[in-house]
Amino acid sequence: MTIKMSALRRLVLAIGMGSALLPLAAHAAGPELLNVSYDVARELYKDVNPAFVAEWKKASGEDLTIKQSHGGSSKQARAVADGLEASVVTMNQANDIDMLADRGLVAKDWARKFPNNAAPYYSTMVFLVRKGNPKQIRDWADLAKPGVKVVIPNPKTAGNGRYTYLAAWGSVTRKGGSEAQARDLVGRIFKNVPVLDGGGRAATTTFTQRQIGDALVTFENEVNLVRAEFGDNFEVVYPSISVLAESPVAVVDKVVDRKGVRKQATAYLNFLYSNAGQAIGAKHYMRVRNESVMKQFAANYKPIQLFTVDDAFGGWRAAQKRHFDDGGEFDKIYQSK
């Protein structure tokens, strides 16, 4: 009798537990996306993600979860190549997505999958200096002066480090200077770099919290966010010329097809081009493609002469091979520091 009652109790308990689990099964978690991005975009996507999740829920009735991963752009791209299961990549240079395309993870024609070379936002490289600008830093040549310490992330691992290098080089050649003069300027600037951090956010921490350096060179959106956080401790300096720094995006085909989330991933990246997505970018000091949104946030930007990597260096593949591959111009410059 004891054995039968125990069996009955187990049956009743199992039935009770099963009925209790039914509502949970009916509300099973929805699909999940992983956005692998560069470190300076962390706050941007913290705002983008809930806005898109709400819009997707309204449109599809589906609960969607979006997770973020941030670090130096090139380091993040290598992590995806090594197996980090990104649904989408949102980088700060085309070079990193080209590498993923070469590995077969991203479509070869990824830059034509979305408008504006698949770059919904762009920025440029400017300087953050300490209050009062005691070293009187106004342009790229001032970063090369003796006694000036400049904080720049490592061009081998960080997109904004590469953009800074190319902006300084192009500041010479786009004004009629020679390649030798450009190499000399870049060499003298990097001799003034006390530490090469692995990513843009680490470089910002070095400058703002560790109090190292007289100037930080990084994206326009990053320096304005620093000013918003730290108030009057810093000033933003716009050089006479700088590089146009696009933030390209792509769907990671193999991952989204295996996980069945292609439509969600594609809609997520399309959202970046919507009025809502563009406005979020502009609030974070990104330069956006939508002209009406750009005008709405015009106070966030200053006019600056920009050149592209295509115009000045023949595109990212050429720039990477000549300047940043092992044994390239950067290695030669930095090794002679």
N, C-alpha and C positions, 0 to 999 in steps of 0.2 A: 504493500500500500504506500509505503514511504517512497518507493521508487517511482510509482505511478504519479503520485502528487508532485514529485520533483520534476518529472517530465511535463506534467500539465503546467506547472509554474513556468517552466522554461518556454513552453509554447505560448502561454499568455504573455510573458515578457517579450518574446520575439515579435509577436503580433503587435504589441503595444509600441515597441521600438520601431517597427516597420511603419506603423501609421504615423508616428512622430516624425519620421524621416521623410515622409511623402512631401510635405511643403518645402523642405530643403531641396529635394530633387527637382521640384517644379521651379525653383528659383536658383538653378545652378549658375555658377559664375559664367559670364560671357567671355568672348575672345579677348586676347591680350596682345598688345603691341609693345615692342621695345624700340625706343628711339635712341640710337647711339650717336652722340653729338660731341662737339668740342666744348671745352670747359667754360668759356665765357658766355655760352648760350644757356647756361643752367637756369637762370631766372626767367629768361624769355619763355622757355618751354614749360616752366612751372605755371605760367599764365595761359599759354596756348592750350595745354592739355585739357584742363577742366572745361574750357570753352568749347573745344571740339567734342569732348565726351558728351556734353549736354546737347549739342546740336545733333550729334549722331543718334543719341537716345530719342530725341524728338522726331527725327526723320525715319528711323528704322525700328524703334522700340527695343533696341538691343543694348544691353549693358556692356560697356567697353572699358577695359583697363589699359592705361598707357604707362609704361615704366621708362625711366630715363637712365642713361649712362653717359658720364661726361669725363673728359680728360683732354690731353693734347690731341689735336685733330689727327695727325699722322699716327700717333700711338693708338688712337681709337680705331682707325682704319685697319691697322695691323691686327688688332684684337678681333675684328670682324673676320678678317682673312684667316685668322687662326682658329675660328670656331665660335666666337661670340655671336649668338643667334639674334642679330638685329633684324627687325622687320623693315625699318627704314634707317637711313643714315642722313644726318643733317650736318654737313661739314662746313669748313670755312675756306676750302679751296678745291677746285676741280681735280687737282692732282691726286688727292686721296681717293676720290670716287673712281677715277680712271684706273687706279691700281686694283680696285675691287672688280671693275669690269674685266680687266686682264685676267683675273682669277676665275672668271665665269660666275661670279656672285651677283653681279649687276649687269643690266643690259648694255651692250656695246654703245647703243644710241641713247643712253640714259639722259643726256643733256637735251634731247628733243622730246622727252616724255612729258615735260611740263614747260610753261612759258618762260621766257627770258633766260634761256640756257639752264633751265631747271634751278634758277636762283631767285626765290621770292624776295630776298632781302640782300642788301649790300652795305658795306661800311667803308672806312678808310683808316689809314694810320695817322694818329695825331699824338701829341706829347702831353703828358701830365707832369706838371712841375710843382714845386712847393710854393706856398703862399708868398707873394711878392716876387717870385721868379728871380731869386738872388743871383743865379748864374747867367741871367739875361739870355735865355735860350729862345731863339726865334725861328730858326730854320735848321735844316739837316746839318749844315756845316758847323753849327754851334755845338752839336753833339760830339764832334771830333776834337774840340779844343782841349788842350792839356788841363787837367784838374777837374774835368767834368766826368761824373760817374753816371752811366746810362744803364737802365734795367731793361733787358730785352730777353724774351724766352728763346730757347734753343731752336734755331731754324731747322735742325735735323729732326725735331719731334713735334714742333708746334707751328701751326699755320700762320699765326700772327708773327712768329719769329721770321718765317720766310717772307711774309708781306713787308715786314720792316726792312729786311735786307734789300728786297727788290725796290721798295720805295726810295731808299737812300741811293741805291745805284741809279735808278731812273731819274732821280732829282738832278743828276749830273748830265746823263746822256740826253734826256728830253729837253734840256736847255742848251744843247749843242756841245757839251763837253765830250771828251774822249773816253774810251773804255778804260784806259790807264788811269785817268783822273777819277773815274767812278770807283775803280778798284782801290785806289789810294784812300778815298773818302770812307768807303765801307770798312777798310782795314783799320783806319784810325778810330772810327766809331766803335768797332768791336774790341779794340784795345782798351777802351774806356768802360767795358762791361765787366763789373766785378764778379758776377755769378750768372750762369746760364740756367735758368729754371726750365723744367720740362714742359710747362704749359703756361698759357696766359694768366690764368687765375693765380698760379703760384708766383708768377712775376709780380702781379698786383699786390699780393701779400708781402712779398719782399720789400716793395717800395713803400706801401702804406703802413704796414704794421711793424715790420722789422726796421723801418726807417733807413733803408739802404738806397743810395743813389740820389742824384739831382733831378733826373727825369726818367719817366717810364714811357716807353713807346708801345702803344697797343691800339686796339680798335677804338674808333670814335665812340661807339656805344658803351664800351667798357669804361672809358675815362669819365664819361658823363654820369654813369651809374655810381662811380666812386665819388664824384663830387656831390651827387645827391645824398650819399650816405655820410660823408665826412664833412660836408659843408664847406667852410671857407679855408680849410687847411691846404687846399690845392687849387691850382689854376690850370685850365686847358689852353694849350697853344696849338694853333693851326699853322703848319708849315706852308710855304708858298706853293708847293706842289706835292702830291702824294699819289698812291696807287689805289685804284678801285678794287675793293676786296669783296668779291661775291661770296655768298653763303649758299652753295648748291645743295640739292637734296636728291635722294633717289630711293626707290623701293628695292629691297634686297630680294630678288626674284626667287631664289631657291628656298629661302626661309618662308616667305609668305605663301608660296604654293604648297609647301609641305604642311604648313599649319592651317591652310585654308583661310587666310586673312588678307588676301590681295585686295579685295574691295574696300576693306577698312583702311588698309595702309595707303591706298591710292587716294581715298577720300580725305585722309588726314593731311597728306601733302597738298592736295588741292585746297584745303581749308586755309593754308598759309597765304593763298592768293586772294581769298575772299576779303570783303570790306572789313569784317571782324578780325580776321587773321592779320591783315595789313595794319589795322589800327593798333593791335597788340604789339606788333613789331615796332611801330613808330613810337609807342609809349616807352619802349626799351631803347630808343635812340637808334634803331636800325633805319637805314634809308630804304624806302619801300618803292615798289613799282607802280602802285596806284597813285596817279597824279593828284586826285582830289584829297586822298589821305595825306599825301606829302605836303600839300598846301595847308591842310588843317593843322599839321604839326611843324610848320615851317620854322617856328621859333626854336625848335630843337637842333637845327642845323645851321652851319655857316657855309657860305660859298667857298669852294676850294677847287683849284685846278686838279683834275684827275687824269691819269693815264691807265690803260689796261695792260695786263700781263701779255695779252695777245699782241698789242701794238708795240710794246717796248722790248719784249723778249721772245716773240714768236710762239707764244702759248706756253701752257704749264709743262707739257712734256719736255719741250726744249729747255725751259728754265730749270726744271728738275735735273735734267741730265748734265747741264753745264755747271750749275751752281751748287746743287745740294746732294747729288749722288756722292758716294764715297770717292775721295780723291778729287772732287770738284773744287770750284773757286772758293766756296766757304771753308772747306777743310784747309786749303792752302793758306787762306787769310788767317784763320783762327790758330793754326799750328805755328804761325810766325809771330803770334802775339807776344 
